Amino acid sequence: MRTTVLIVAAGSGSRLQAGVPKALVTLGDGNTMLEHCLDSVVAARDAGVVELNAIAVVVPGDPDAAASLEAVCRAFAARSAVPVQTVPGGAERADSVRAGLAAVRGLAGTAGGPFGRHALLVHDAARPFVPPAVFGAVVAALESGTVAVVPGVEVVDTIKSVARAGAEPGADDGAAPEEVTGTLQRTQLRAVQTPQGFDLTSLEAAHRRAEEDAGLTGGAAALTDDAMAMEAAGHRVGVVAGDPLGFKITTQLDLILANALLASTTLEHH
């Protein structure tokens, strides 16, 4: 199944406090997060689990911030022989994905032969170590006929819902403590990762609907993954096994873990 990968790399990386866009953060081996993410896509192609058509990368809207990421993409395209197109992102993740979908449609249309059904994998640049097996599981689910699928891992912590307790008389609301309102059954929970897989046409329609009716998802800021748009459009979303290596680099602690992994032999595609 011909597949285009859309990598979201427009994040500022403010929580990493690196002073550069997150996807440009250099890991312990001297390569950027985006380079590792792109390499993981090619590793999936080389393993025979993804029939890779092309890659679209959403970069920051700021031209100066985007320029370095665009250079990374050009160098990758030259060495991998994979078409890569960059596109400026938006204020929120959902805005960036919507901007990327137009580029993906153009790339999918040049795949050759009858257009037919086209698979799209939406992937976070901040998850640079996803192994080929996860890509393969997502694509296999799409090939079986599902229109939306996400990789997920079991939740090991106890998860509780909370709400702000009533403030004491005369106290600022911000000082009021939170209190537990319930405990969720973790056997029914999954921590969702990327790449998330979709039928391209179905995801385009779901995003249009979500954009036209913000009440469906709570607006772009609340749309933290693309499966939410598909859920709001009434589609069933499948779940396949994720992998601990699919963790997202968000904090300094995540960065320490990433560099420790690079220093070991854990990462098969490096």
VOGU-3710 file (C-alpha; in Angstrom, 3 decimals, decimal comma):
1> mrttvlivaa> 0,000/0,000/0,000  1,584/3,257/-1,148  2,304/5,357/1,925  3,242/8,976/2,517  4,660/10,005/5,888  3,837/13,415/7,376  6,332/14,415/10,071  5,289/17,230/12,396  8,470/19,149/13,259  7,122/22,636/13,974
11> gsgsrlqagv> 7,416/22,536/17,778  9,393/25,235/19,568  10,882/22,915/22,175  10,311/25,439/24,953  10,161/22,747/27,647  13,566/21,449/26,552  14,989/24,971/26,907  17,410/24,236/24,065  17,087/27,594/22,318  16,302/25,943/18,974
21> pkalvtlgdg> 13,221/24,218/17,505  12,799/20,824/19,146  13,430/18,867/15,954  16,841/20,586/15,652  18,007/19,516/19,112  21,228/17,553/18,710  21,370/14,185/20,448  24,421/12,510/21,924  25,679/11,129/18,606  25,739/14,572/16,967
31> ntmlehclds> 22,617/14,033/14,853  19,433/16,042/15,272  16,144/14,650/16,455  14,699/15,128/12,960  17,570/13,203/11,363  16,923/10,260/13,672  13,189/10,421/12,936  13,786/10,447/9,176  16,226/7,556/9,525  13,580/5,535/11,389
41> vvaardagvv> 11,188/5,981/8,451  13,833/4,740/6,011  14,599/1,819/8,343  10,938/0,815/8,078  11,139/1,086/4,295  14,325/-0,975/4,187  12,717/-3,607/6,425  9,988/-3,988/3,807  7,104/-2,938/6,073  6,370/0,432/4,430
51> elnaiavvvp> 5,997/1,052/0,689  7,293/4,593/1,050  6,066/7,103/-1,504  7,397/10,353/-0,046  7,790/12,365/3,154  6,322/15,759/4,016  7,840/17,645/6,954  6,002/20,483/8,695  8,560/23,051/9,859  8,151/26,195/11,998
61> gdpdaaasle> 6,455/29,133/10,342  9,361/31,423/11,193  11,690/31,427/8,146  14,886/31,547/10,195  13,810/28,616/12,356  12,649/26,694/9,287  15,842/27,167/7,257  17,990/24,749/9,273  15,299/22,058/9,250  14,864/22,474/5,505
71> avcrafaars> 18,621/21,938/5,101  18,367/18,708/7,114  15,558/17,540/4,828  17,488/18,342/1,655  20,525/16,418/2,866  18,344/13,470/3,859  16,557/13,411/0,488  19,902/13,414/-1,319  21,302/10,453/0,592  18,112/8,373/0,828
81> avpvqtvpgg> 16,564/9,002/-2,623  13,228/9,699/-0,882  11,259/12,772/-2,042  10,918/15,199/0,879  8,773/18,337/0,857  8,718/20,913/3,646  5,766/23,123/4,520  5,393/25,914/7,134  3,322/24,946/10,159  0,722/26,824/12,178
91> aeradsvrag> 0,090/28,007/15,712  -1,187/24,661/17,008  -0,349/21,080/16,137  -3,687/20,627/14,347  -2,978/23,731/12,244  0,395/22,270/11,278  -1,117/18,945/10,263  -3,747/20,687/8,170  -1,022/22,645/6,408  0,859/19,409/5,814
101> laavrglagt> -2,156/17,619/4,358  -2,126/19,846/1,281  1,488/18,890/0,624  0,689/15,225/1,199  -2,156/15,351/-1,304  0,245/16,659/-3,926  2,822/13,985/-3,133  0,224/11,211/-3,165  -1,060/12,409/-6,518  2,360/11,902/-8,109
111> aggpfgrhal> 2,682/8,311/-6,944  1,913/6,994/-10,422  -0,879/4,763/-11,675  -4,516/4,989/-10,576  -4,845/7,108/-7,434  -6,803/4,624/-5,393  -6,571/4,448/-1,601  -3,490/6,088/-0,133  -2,085/5,543/3,351  -0,865/8,462/5,434
121> lvhdaarpfv> 1,289/8,074/8,526  1,321/11,159/10,758  4,441/11,094/12,898  6,019/13,330/15,544  9,632/14,361/15,000  9,975/14,198/18,785  9,615/10,390/18,625  12,883/9,613/16,818  13,417/5,969/17,767  10,240/4,158/16,686
131> ppavfgavva> 11,248/0,685/15,446  10,164/-0,714/12,048  7,763/-3,191/13,670  5,500/-0,364/14,837  5,396/1,177/11,362  4,624/-2,269/9,997  1,781/-2,908/12,441  0,146/0,419/11,583  0,418/-0,142/7,832  -0,861/-3,722/8,150
141> alesgtvavv> -3,965/-2,450/9,946  -4,617/0,033/7,135  -4,140/-2,703/4,549  -6,778/-4,755/6,367  -9,346/-2,032/5,660  -9,364/0,199/8,741  -9,270/3,953/8,074  -7,566/4,994/11,334  -5,119/3,224/13,623  -2,819/4,278/16,461
151> pgvevvdtik> 0,005/2,480/18,266  -0,438/2,311/22,023  1,368/0,968/25,068  -0,079/-0,167/28,372  -0,242/2,379/31,177  1,820/1,375/34,210  0,931/4,223/36,567  -2,350/4,512/38,422  -4,289/7,316/36,698  -6,646/9,548/38,656
161> svaragaepg> -8,935/12,317/37,482  -8,677/15,509/39,523  -10,411/18,856/39,955  -9,510/22,076/41,743  -10,881/21,936/45,271  -12,839/24,870/46,680  -10,530/27,599/47,931  -10,506/28,538/51,589  -12,266/31,831/52,388  -9,976/34,705/51,499
171> addgaapeev> -7,449/32,501/49,661  -6,479/32,971/46,017  -8,053/30,404/43,686  -4,613/29,494/42,407  -3,616/28,336/45,864  -6,503/25,891/46,124  -5,306/22,260/46,009  -6,482/19,666/43,547  -8,407/16,697/44,771  -9,121/13,281/43,295
181> tgtlqrtqlr> -12,501/12,837/41,602  -11,990/9,267/40,424  -9,564/6,473/39,563  -9,463/5,174/36,012  -9,060/1,492/35,189  -5,594/1,332/33,707  -6,317/-1,987/31,988  -8,621/0,007/29,714  -6,071/2,772/29,043  -3,307/3,089/26,475
191> avqtpqgfdl> -0,627/5,732/26,085  -0,885/6,574/22,396  2,184/7,109/20,224  2,953/7,843/16,586  3,063/7,116/13,684  -0,717/7,178/13,504  -2,106/5,723/10,293  -5,039/6,951/8,228  -6,744/6,691/4,910  -5,690/10,044/3,449
201> tsleaahrra> -9,097/11,031/2,080  -10,841/10,189/5,355  -8,389/12,226/7,437  -8,685/15,219/5,113  -12,465/15,163/5,518  -12,223/14,737/9,301  -9,916/17,735/9,649  -12,164/19,877/7,449  -15,113/18,974/9,634  -13,209/19,687/12,850
211> eedagltgga> -12,044/23,048/11,495  -15,543/24,061/10,434  -17,112/22,985/13,737  -14,687/23,650/16,584  -17,245/22,304/19,049  -16,566/18,764/17,828  -13,078/18,650/19,317  -12,790/21,816/21,390  -10,765/23,693/18,785  -7,266/23,344/17,366
221> aaltddamam> -5,536/23,718/20,733  -7,463/20,764/22,157  -6,804/18,522/19,139  -3,664/16,850/20,472  -3,612/14,021/17,939  -5,233/13,249/14,612  -7,157/10,247/15,869  -9,302/12,746/17,801  -10,466/14,289/14,515  -11,357/10,849/13,189
231> eaaghrvgvv> -13,203/9,940/16,393  -15,197/13,191/16,190  -16,100/12,339/12,580  -17,553/9,027/13,713  -14,766/6,699/12,569  -13,610/3,726/14,587  -9,927/3,959/15,495  -7,941/0,748/15,774  -5,083/0,209/18,214  -1,941/-1,827/17,556
241> agdplgfkit> 0,987/-2,517/19,847  3,357/0,389/20,303  6,865/0,157/21,699  8,660/1,774/24,655  11,196/3,131/22,151  8,386/5,247/20,706  8,546/7,629/23,667  8,290/11,363/23,036  11,203/13,649/23,883  9,602/16,564/25,719
251> tqldlilana> 11,637/17,251/28,855  15,278/17,229/29,885  14,708/13,824/31,496  13,513/12,449/28,148  16,639/13,847/26,527  18,833/12,080/29,077  17,033/8,813/28,308  17,445/9,345/24,557  21,179/9,897/24,887  21,548/6,887/27,169
261> llasttlehh> 19,811/4,750/24,542  22,117/6,047/21,843  25,081/5,105/23,982  23,802/1,527/24,175  23,061/-1,042/21,459  19,278/-0,932/22,024  18,382/0,945/18,838  18,453/-1,581/16,024  18,204/0,954/13,209  21,204/3,025/14,393
//
